[in-house]
Amino acid sequence: MISPRQAPEWWHRLDVTVRDLPLGLLLLAGSFLPALHGKGTQVGDLPTRPFDALALLVLGLECLPLAVRRRWPAVCLALVSAGFAIDQLRGYHSVAGTALPLALISTGAHLERRRRASALVFSVAYVPVAVALYRLGSGGETVTGFVTFYLVLVLAWGAGAWLRANRVAEAERRQRVAEDTRTAERTRIARELHDVVTHHVTAMVVQAEAARYLTAAPDRLDRTLTAVTDTGRRAISDLRHLLDLLNPDHGTDHGTGTGTHPGTGADDRTPPAGRLRTLVEQTRRAGQPVEFTEEGTPTESAGSADLVAYRVVQESLTNALKYAHGSRTSVRVRHGEKEITVEVDTDGLGGPGGSGGPGGSDGPGGSDGSGRSGRPGRPTASPGGSGRGLAGLRERVAVLGGEFSAGPRADGGFLVRARIPAGSPS
């Protein structure tokens, strides 16, 4: 038994011919109602005559082809037009004549090929029918009446053509929206990949380089290698989450955080409370002295602002590791009711390998290209930048209506500031 809620879905699953047939049957049944006899469309001034055996065939020829008005619109128009011509020439003047403008609307809306040729053939075929009706009549119908009726038929065709144009425009709009959505999603995932890979891999490179100089200190070497392992695990977890986003089934029960791999749920896009401290601690273990200050408490209504603030800190610390390894870095985050402010300040001079402020993925590195600084015996990591880091942050903040700035300080350091409106939709 089909419930009322399931009825629309069940109806749309039926073949289009089955769905169009009831309209033709309704007109056919209405034509036999005594009260409607002779009340249908009348072209010319032929007197109305009662139905006979031929009338049954004519009524069927006018109404039943409406079942294929969307599947084969040209066939429908041809059959309905033939039935309408006989209906008028015989003087039945049945309600079934209403099927002609319906067929014209459907043809204008659904005919894909030879549209102009079909309109021309229909117009030419109308002329002999009009002439025959004029001669068979008593002369009461003027040429103006036939022209007026023809213009009504043209209007019906034009209404169908307008519906078709709107349908095509809507399909194109949906296609553009889908393409823009796919492009935006690819861009977002590319930014996420940049943030994840750049930060974690940079930290691993720095920690691995440092491990080479700790062979004489087993305890410190063990801690450093453990930090490398932990960073690698976090990188794998974040990358797995991004791959889940590319999965068409993402968002279903087996594509969320209820799966076998923790940390792959959709909620992982927004860092939980304390994630910034974890990020800072990871950077400290990589050998970067970081002073961290956080004011206020992240709110659930912050939306995407929390994620963007996290990415600003993450990218800034990554740049500090790459271009000012060992230099003091200060991170200040303030959670307000209406906005989140982030400020990351790095001393470009004063640490090994620090030959200038951390220009981010867009700035120069502080190494000679070999992965070491100019000072012998001290490690530094300066993998080449892609130019996406700061530009990506600027776009992220701008999308939420915030402000972002990044540039060198007068004393040679590098300062990143971001003001991110809270409550942005996630």
C-alpha positions in Angstrom: 0.0 0.0 0.0 1.4 3.4 -1.1 1.3 6.1 1.6 0.3 9.7 0.8 4.0 10.7 1.3 5.2 8.0 -1.1 2.6 8.8 -3.8 4.5 11.7 -5.5 7.7 9.7 -5.7 5.9 6.7 -7.0 4.1 8.8 -9.6 7.4 10.3 -10.9 8.9 6.9 -11.3 6.2 5.9 -13.8 6.9 6.2 -17.5 6.2 9.7 -19.0 3.7 8.2 -21.4 1.7 6.8 -18.5 1.8 10.1 -16.7 0.6 12.0 -19.7 -2.2 9.7 -20.6 -4.7 10.9 -17.9 -5.0 14.3 -19.5 -6.1 12.8 -22.8 -8.6 10.5 -21.1 -10.0 13.5 -19.1 -10.7 15.4 -22.3 -12.1 12.4 -24.0 -14.5 11.8 -21.1 -15.5 15.4 -21.0 -16.4 15.3 -24.6 -19.2 12.9 -23.9 -20.9 15.0 -21.2 -24.3 16.2 -22.5 -23.8 19.6 -20.8 -20.6 20.1 -22.8 -21.8 19.0 -26.2 -21.2 21.7 -28.7 -19.4 23.8 -26.2 -15.9 23.1 -27.5 -13.7 25.0 -29.9 -15.4 26.2 -33.1 -13.6 27.7 -36.1 -15.9 28.8 -38.9 -19.7 28.9 -38.7 -20.7 25.3 -39.5 -23.7 24.2 -37.4 -23.0 21.7 -34.6 -24.1 18.2 -35.4 -24.6 15.2 -33.0 -21.9 12.6 -32.6 -21.9 9.6 -34.9 -19.6 6.6 -35.3 -17.0 8.7 -37.0 -17.1 11.1 -34.0 -15.7 8.3 -31.7 -12.7 7.9 -34.0 -12.2 11.7 -34.2 -12.4 12.1 -30.5 -9.8 9.4 -29.9 -7.6 10.9 -32.5 -7.6 14.2 -30.8 -7.2 13.1 -27.2 -5.2 9.9 -26.9 -2.1 11.2 -28.7 -1.6 13.5 -25.7 -0.1 10.5 -24.0 3.1 10.9 -26.2 3.1 14.7 -26.1 6.5 14.7 -24.4 8.0 11.6 -25.8 7.1 12.2 -29.5 5.8 15.7 -29.6 5.8 16.0 -33.5 3.7 12.8 -33.8 1.3 14.0 -31.1 0.9 17.4 -32.9 0.3 15.7 -36.3 -2.4 13.3 -35.0 -4.2 15.9 -32.9 -4.1 18.4 -35.8 -5.7 15.8 -38.1 -8.4 15.0 -35.6 -9.1 18.7 -34.9 -9.4 19.4 -38.7 -12.0 16.5 -39.1 -13.8 17.7 -35.9 -14.3 21.2 -37.3 -15.1 20.1 -40.9 -17.7 17.6 -39.6 -19.1 20.2 -37.1 -18.7 18.2 -33.9 -17.2 21.2 -32.1 -16.3 18.9 -29.1 -14.3 19.7 -26.0 -11.6 17.4 -27.3 -10.6 20.3 -29.6 -8.8 21.8 -26.6 -6.2 19.2 -27.2 -4.7 21.2 -30.1 -3.3 24.1 -28.1 -2.1 21.6 -25.5 -0.3 19.7 -28.2 1.2 22.9 -29.6 2.5 23.9 -26.1 4.0 20.5 -25.6 5.6 20.6 -29.1 7.1 24.0 -28.5 8.4 22.9 -25.1 9.8 19.4 -25.9 10.6 19.2 -29.7 14.4 19.2 -30.0 15.0 19.0 -33.7 13.4 20.5 -36.9 11.5 23.0 -34.8 11.2 25.6 -37.5 10.3 23.0 -40.2 7.5 21.7 -37.9 6.1 25.2 -37.3 6.2 25.9 -41.0 4.4 22.6 -42.0 1.7 23.2 -39.4 1.2 26.8 -40.6 0.9 25.6 -44.2 -1.5 22.8 -43.3 -3.8 25.3 -41.5 -4.4 27.3 -44.7 -6.4 24.6 -46.7 -8.4 23.7 -43.5 -9.3 27.4 -43.0 -10.3 27.8 -46.7 -12.4 24.6 -46.6 -14.2 25.8 -43.4 -14.8 29.2 -45.0 -16.4 27.7 -48.1 -18.5 25.1 -46.2 -19.9 27.8 -43.9 -22.5 30.4 -44.7 -20.0 33.2 -44.8 -20.6 34.3 -41.2 -16.9 33.8 -40.3 -14.6 36.4 -41.7 -11.0 36.1 -42.6 -10.1 38.0 -39.4 -11.6 35.2 -37.3 -9.4 32.6 -39.0 -6.3 34.8 -38.6 -7.2 35.4 -34.9 -7.5 31.7 -34.3 -4.1 31.1 -36.0 -2.5 33.8 -33.8 -3.9 32.0 -30.7 -2.2 28.8 -31.9 1.0 30.7 -32.5 0.7 32.0 -28.9 0.4 28.4 -27.6 3.5 27.4 -29.5 5.3 30.5 -28.2 4.3 29.6 -24.6 5.9 26.1 -25.1 9.0 27.7 -26.6 9.3 30.0 -23.5 9.0 27.0 -21.2 11.7 25.2 -23.1 14.0 28.2 -23.0 13.5 28.5 -19.3 14.2 24.8 -18.8 17.4 25.0 -20.9 18.6 28.1 -19.0 17.9 26.4 -15.6 19.8 23.3 -16.7 22.8 25.5 -17.7 22.6 27.4 -14.5 22.6 24.2 -12.5 25.6 22.9 -14.5 27.5 26.1 -13.9 26.7 25.9 -10.2 27.8 22.3 -10.1 31.1 23.2 -11.9 31.7 26.1 -9.6 31.0 23.9 -6.6 33.4 21.3 -7.8 36.0 23.9 -8.5 35.6 25.5 -5.0 35.7 22.1 -3.4 38.9 21.2 -5.3 40.4 24.5 -4.3 39.5 24.0 -0.6 40.9 20.5 -0.6 44.1 21.7 -2.3 44.4 24.3 0.5 43.8 21.7 3.2 46.5 19.4 1.6 48.9 22.3 1.5 48.3 23.1 5.1 48.6 19.5 6.3 51.5 18.4 4.2 53.5 21.5 4.5 53.2 21.8 8.3 53.7 18.1 9.2 56.4 17.4 6.7 58.3 20.5 7.6 58.2 19.5 11.3 59.3 16.0 10.4 62.2 17.3 8.3 63.4 19.7 11.1 63.1 17.0 13.7 64.9 14.4 11.5 67.7 16.9 10.8 68.1 17.6 14.5 68.3 13.9 15.3 71.5 13.6 13.2 73.2 15.7 15.8 71.9 13.9 18.9 73.7 10.6 18.5 75.7 11.4 21.6 72.5 12.1 23.7 70.4 8.9 23.5 67.5 10.3 25.6 67.1 13.5 23.5 67.5 11.4 20.3 64.7 9.1 21.5 62.4 12.0 22.2 63.2 13.6 18.9 62.4 10.4 17.0 59.2 9.9 19.0 58.2 13.4 18.0 58.9 12.5 14.3 56.7 9.4 14.7 53.8 11.3 16.3 54.0 14.0 13.6 53.8 11.3 10.9 50.8 9.7 12.6 49.0 13.1 12.7 49.9 13.7 9.0 48.4 10.3 8.1 45.2 11.0 10.1 44.7 14.4 8.5 45.4 13.1 5.0 43.0 10.2 5.5 40.3 12.7 6.5 41.0 14.7 3.3 40.7 11.5 1.2 37.4 10.8 2.9 36.2 14.1 1.7 36.9 13.0 -1.8 34.9 9.8 -1.3 31.4 10.0 -2.8 30.0 8.1 0.2 31.5 10.7 2.6 28.9 11.7 5.1 27.2 8.3 5.4 27.5 6.1 8.4 30.6 4.3 7.0 32.2 7.6 5.9 32.1 9.4 9.2 33.9 9.3 12.5 32.0 6.1 13.4 34.3 4.2 11.1 37.3 2.2 11.9 39.7 5.1 11.7 39.3 7.8 14.3 39.6 11.4 13.3 38.0 11.0 9.9 34.6 12.4 10.7 33.2 15.5 9.2 33.5 17.3 12.5 37.3 17.1 12.3 37.3 20.1 10.0 36.8 22.3 13.0 39.6 21.9 15.5 38.4 21.0 19.0 39.3 23.1 22.0 43.0 22.6 22.9 44.1 21.8 19.3 46.1 25.1 19.1 48.1 24.1 22.2 48.8 20.7 20.6 50.0 22.5 17.5 52.3 24.8 19.5 53.7 21.9 21.5 54.5 20.0 18.3 56.3 23.1 17.0 58.3 23.4 20.2 59.4 19.8 19.9 60.7 20.6 16.5 63.0 23.1 18.0 61.1 26.3 17.7 60.7 28.4 20.8 57.1 29.5 20.8 55.3 31.7 23.3 51.6 31.0 23.2 48.8 33.2 24.6 45.1 32.4 24.2 42.4 34.7 25.5 38.7 33.8 25.7 37.1 30.5 24.9 36.1 29.2 21.4 32.4 29.1 21.0 30.3 26.6 19.0 28.7 29.5 17.1 32.1 30.5 15.7 31.6 28.3 12.6 34.4 28.3 10.1 36.2 31.0 12.0 37.9 28.5 14.4 39.2 26.5 11.5 40.5 29.5 9.7 42.2 30.8 12.8 43.8 27.4 13.3 45.1 27.4 9.7 46.6 30.9 10.2 48.5 29.7 13.2 49.5 26.4 11.6 50.8 28.1 8.4 52.6 30.8 10.4 54.4 28.3 12.6 55.3 26.2 9.5 56.9 29.3 7.9 58.8 30.0 11.2 60.2 26.5 11.1 61.2 26.8 7.5 62.7 30.2 7.4 63.5 31.2 11.0 64.3 27.9 12.7 65.3 28.5 16.3 64.0 32.1 16.4 61.6 33.2 19.0 58.0 33.0 17.8 55.0 34.6 19.6 51.4 33.4 19.0 48.5 35.4 20.4 44.9 34.3 19.8 41.9 36.1 21.2 38.4 34.7 21.0 35.8 37.4 21.1 32.0 37.4 20.7 32.1 38.7 17.2 35.5 37.9 15.9 38.7 36.0 16.4 42.0 37.8 16.2 45.3 36.0 15.5 48.8 37.5 15.7 52.0 35.5 15.0 55.3 37.3 15.4 58.6 35.7 14.5 62.1 37.1 15.1 63.9 36.6 11.8 67.3 37.2 13.2 68.8 35.6 16.3 68.4 31.9 15.5 70.6 29.5 13.6 69.8 29.6 9.9 67.7 32.7 10.3 68.7 34.9 7.4 65.5 36.9 7.5 61.9 36.9 8.4 59.8 33.8 7.5 58.4 34.9 4.3 56.0 32.0 4.3 55.7 29.9 1.3 56.3 33.1 -0.6 59.5 34.1 1.1 63.1 33.2 0.7 64.6 30.3 2.5 67.5 30.6 4.9 69.6 27.7 3.6 72.0 27.1 0.8 69.8 24.5 -0.8 71.3 21.6 1.0 69.0 21.5 3.9 71.5 23.1 6.3 72.2 26.6 7.3 75.4 28.6 6.7 76.5 27.7 10.2 78.2 24.3 10.4 76.9 21.8 12.9 73.5 23.3 13.3 70.4 21.9 11.5 67.7 23.9 9.8 64.9 23.0 7.4 64.0 25.1 4.5 62.1 23.1 1.9 61.1 25.2 -1.0 57.8 27.0 -0.9 54.9 26.7 -3.4 53.7 30.3 -3.1 50.3 29.1 -1.9 50.6 29.5 1.9 50.0 33.2 2.6 47.8 33.6 -0.5 45.6 30.8 0.6 45.3 32.3 4.1 44.4 35.7 2.7 41.6 34.1 0.6 40.3 32.0 3.5 40.0 35.1 5.7 38.5 37.2 2.9 35.8 34.7 2.2 34.6 35.2 5.8 34.7 38.9 5.5 37.8 39.4 7.7 41.2 41.1 7.3 44.6 39.5 6.8 48.1 41.0 6.6 51.5 39.5 6.6 54.9 41.1 6.1 58.4 41.8 7.5 58.9 44.0 10.5 61.4 46.8 10.5 63.8 44.9 12.7 63.9 42.0 10.4 61.2 39.8 11.9 57.9 38.7 10.3 54.4 39.5 11.5 51.1 37.8 10.6 47.8 39.3 11.7 44.3 38.1 11.0 40.9 39.4 12.1 38.2 36.7 11.4 34.5 37.4 12.0 33.0 34.7 14.2 29.6 33.0 13.5 30.4 32.3 9.8 28.6 29.3 8.4 30.8 26.2 8.3 
